[in-house]
Amino acid sequence: MKPRSTHYDAVIVGGGHNGLVASFYLAAAGRRVLVVEQRAQAGGLCAPLEFFPGYRGTITNTPSALEPRIFGDMQLEHFGVTFDRPDPTMVFPLADGRSFKGWRDRKRTEADLRLLAPNDVESYFAIIDFFNDFARKLGVSVFDDPPSLAELAAAMRTPDDEAAFAEVFFGNIQDFLDRRLSSPHLKALLASLSMSAGNVAPSTPGSPIGLLRRPLSLMSGHATADDPRRHMVRGSTGLPRGGMGSIAEAMRAAAEARGVEICLETRVERIVTAGERATGVVLSSGDEVTAQTVLSNLNPKTTLLNLLDNPALVPDGLAERLGSLKMAGGAFKLVLALDGLPIHRSATSDTEARQLAACQYRYSPTVEYLEEAHDDYKYGHPSRRPKLLGLTPSVVDPSVAPPGRHLMSVNVWYAPYRLASGAWDAETKAKFAATCIDTIEEFIVNIKDIIVDQVTFSPVDFEREYGLVEGHQLHGDMTPLGMFGNRPTPGLARYRTPVRGLYLCGSGVWPGGTVTGIPGYNAATRVLRDTSGAQDDASTPDVPSAG
Ligand SMILES: Cc1cc2nc3c(=O)[nH]c(=O)nc-3n(C[C@H](O)[C@H](O)[C@H](O)COP(=O)(O)OP(=O)(O)OC[C@H]3O[C@@H](n4cnc5c(N)ncnc54)[C@H](O)[C@@H]3O)c2cc1C
């Protein structure tokens, strides 16, 4: 595709969901915006895919944290997003053959918790209170420029606050849970939730921060007393009908309705600069487009180390820090076409079998299981017993698979980007897929009888097809090393870069990855503040000087 013009107010490199969100807010403020996306569909990892003829899905499974403010502003419902709300929302198969279920009704979940861990229920609620209190004390909104770690630490006023800070930022989730709980099942469940911080293990310093995400999000907006984000052990608030692709499609439509132009199947090869400022981009077609502002939805490493036509604009110290930022992706995707309903081992009736098939599953039945899965990854081996997050959306939404068939979409950890030996070729992928299916069979009894087709994506595929650096699913881990003012690295956390007029708007900046839209929203807000009244030259990047 070719852009219709050679000059825009803003060009956005990459049409992931964050690029679409940023484009919407800029266009809503009257800017002429071009989004350049290398793939045939906008939406990045949320873009619709046809895995097999008639089976529709996406790389992502659920919008567990899509920001309600953005959903409303973009009128995504008007543009076709509706939700199915299975109940329970999540099933967590246990090591003893039973399973824990996260229900929409808090009381029902509490009853399940009492069966699972009768001595730990009060401690469980104390843990929720701990994270909600701690988020309040940090006083950080996900919509504000993130404070530095030093500023966060300074907000701690009492020895208790300081101890909490040290425990969350420097301690690990295994010790945190050992201090508070006795049930191995409940520890496994909460440890698995905190692994949302990235490619981490229960013993990783800072891993408790994974449980801080919902409390921080709650803190940042208007939350009702029964806001689902208060409910830690439940899954997504809903499954978009037609799959996550419907969110990407609605975002694209919302942006286009505001006049955004989206140029598909076109790569940005270079970000062009003149003096100290960005002036536009060169496309794979060879065309050059000029713009007052360039925003990048790509990993900050790609943006500043690979795409800039003048690398000398990045001060040495910053370039070194960015260069050494660890990515080391570990996510793998297994998609299965099924000719029957997957039956959970723990189901005690047909009704329950259907309920469990309809909701998300998380499989990592003990804390040790998670640690061992990560150990394999650490040493360059695909996990022998991987952590699994799966969903069969066709159970509640038959439109995503042919009649009588099902689509199971499994997010798998860990598949190290860099293997100790060999490469991510068809044989390695097939071998790891077989390991995943053996693991699924531990809790879905009939899985091997109902598979009719399968497709896999390795971290190397994610890098090649979506531009994810080393296949990292979040554009970088979200431990304290890579959160708040450290995301992606000090001096780059506030959306500006050392190149005037060049901004970061993807998951590599605060508040980080998953499908929230917030980095895109925050970056657009920053651009609008910096450029209102054509004051673009007033943009002063908060980057220390060279060296
Ligand atoms: C296997 C897997 C499963 C996941 N599951 C979930 C889930 O269920 N729920 C959830 O919330 N999150 C999930 N995530 C994480 C989530 O997908 C990401 O954090 C999020 O989609 C990142 O959004 P983004 O807009 O910042 O970037 P991206 O989605 O990475 O978009 C970047 C875009 O830039 C394009 N691009 C790259 N280079 C160029 C170039 N040179 N020129 C033009 N375009 C370019 C890419 O094609 C892409 O469209 C998952 C990730 C993976 C890998």
The ligand as a MOL file (V3000), in Angstrom:
LIG
                    3D

  0  0  0     0  0            999 V3000
M  V30 BEGIN CTAB
M  V30 COUNTS 53 58 0 0 0
M  V30 BEGIN ATOM
M  V30 1 C 1.9920 -15.9330 22.7540 0
M  V30 2 C 1.5130 -14.6450 23.3550 0
M  V30 3 C 0.2960 -14.6220 24.0020 0
M  V30 4 C -0.1670 -13.4530 24.6100 0
M  V30 5 N -1.3980 -13.4710 25.2100 0
M  V30 6 C -1.8980 -12.3460 25.7550 0
M  V30 7 C -3.2190 -12.3290 26.2880 0
M  V30 8 O -3.9470 -13.3170 26.2420 0
M  V30 9 N -3.6710 -11.1710 26.8480 0
M  V30 10 C -2.8950 -10.0380 26.8910 0
M  V30 11 O -3.3550 -9.0170 27.4160 0
M  V30 12 N -1.6340 -10.0240 26.3600 0
M  V30 13 C -1.1300 -11.1420 25.7860 0
M  V30 14 N 0.1320 -11.1390 25.2240 0
M  V30 15 C 0.9480 -9.9040 25.3010 0
M  V30 16 C 0.4240 -8.8680 24.3190 0
M  V30 17 O 0.1520 -9.4870 23.1040 0
M  V30 18 C 1.4220 -7.7320 24.0470 0
M  V30 19 O 1.9260 -7.2290 25.2610 0
M  V30 20 C 0.7290 -6.6030 23.2870 0
M  V30 21 O -0.0380 -7.1120 22.2160 0
M  V30 22 C 1.7270 -5.6310 22.7290 0
M  V30 23 O 1.0050 -4.6200 22.0470 0
M  V30 24 P 1.7300 -3.4280 21.3080 0
M  V30 25 O 0.7050 -2.6760 20.5570 0
M  V30 26 O 2.5420 -2.6470 22.2780 0
M  V30 27 O 2.7790 -4.1060 20.3190 0
M  V30 28 P 2.6650 -5.2390 19.2090 0
M  V30 29 O 1.3950 -5.9870 19.3230 0
M  V30 30 O 3.9450 -5.9910 19.3010 0
M  V30 31 O 2.5970 -4.4200 17.8480 0
M  V30 32 C 3.7260 -3.9160 17.1730 0
M  V30 33 C 3.3550 -3.8080 15.7010 0
M  V30 34 O 4.4390 -3.2360 14.9640 0
M  V30 35 C 4.5500 -3.9180 13.7110 0
M  V30 36 N 5.9130 -3.7020 13.2090 0
M  V30 37 C 7.0680 -4.2090 13.7100 0
M  V30 38 N 8.1280 -3.7130 13.0150 0
M  V30 39 C 7.6230 -2.8690 12.0660 0
M  V30 40 C 8.2150 -2.0430 11.0640 0
M  V30 41 N 9.5500 -1.9420 10.9020 0
M  V30 42 N 7.3990 -1.3280 10.2570 0
M  V30 43 C 6.0420 -1.3840 10.4050 0
M  V30 44 N 5.4340 -2.1600 11.3490 0
M  V30 45 C 6.2180 -2.8700 12.1720 0
M  V30 46 C 4.2290 -5.3520 14.0600 0
M  V30 47 O 3.8570 -6.0920 12.9210 0
M  V30 48 C 3.0780 -5.1590 15.0520 0
M  V30 49 O 1.8360 -5.0950 14.3940 0
M  V30 50 C 0.6170 -12.2830 24.5670 0
M  V30 51 C 1.8320 -12.2810 23.8660 0
M  V30 52 C 2.2720 -13.4540 23.2510 0
M  V30 53 C 3.5580 -13.4520 22.4630 0
M  V30 END ATOM
M  V30 BEGIN BOND
M  V30 1 1 1 2
M  V30 2 1 2 3
M  V30 3 2 2 52
M  V30 4 2 3 4
M  V30 5 1 4 5
M  V30 6 1 4 50
M  V30 7 2 5 6
M  V30 8 1 6 7
M  V30 9 1 6 13
M  V30 10 2 7 8
M  V30 11 1 7 9
M  V30 12 1 9 10
M  V30 13 2 10 11
M  V30 14 1 10 12
M  V30 15 2 12 13
M  V30 16 1 13 14
M  V30 17 1 14 15
M  V30 18 1 14 50
M  V30 19 1 15 16
M  V30 20 1 16 17
M  V30 21 1 16 18
M  V30 22 1 18 19
M  V30 23 1 18 20
M  V30 24 1 20 21
M  V30 25 1 20 22
M  V30 26 1 22 23
M  V30 27 1 23 24
M  V30 28 2 24 25
M  V30 29 1 24 26
M  V30 30 1 24 27
M  V30 31 1 27 28
M  V30 32 2 28 29
M  V30 33 1 28 30
M  V30 34 1 28 31
M  V30 35 1 31 32
M  V30 36 1 32 33
M  V30 37 1 33 34
M  V30 38 1 33 48
M  V30 39 1 34 35
M  V30 40 1 35 36
M  V30 41 1 35 46
M  V30 42 1 36 37
M  V30 43 1 36 45
M  V30 44 2 37 38
M  V30 45 1 38 39
M  V30 46 1 39 40
M  V30 47 2 39 45
M  V30 48 1 40 41
M  V30 49 2 40 42
M  V30 50 1 42 43
M  V30 51 2 43 44
M  V30 52 1 44 45
M  V30 53 1 46 47
M  V30 54 1 46 48
M  V30 55 1 48 49
M  V30 56 2 50 51
M  V30 57 1 51 52
M  V30 58 1 52 53
M  V30 END BOND
M  V30 END CTAB
M  END
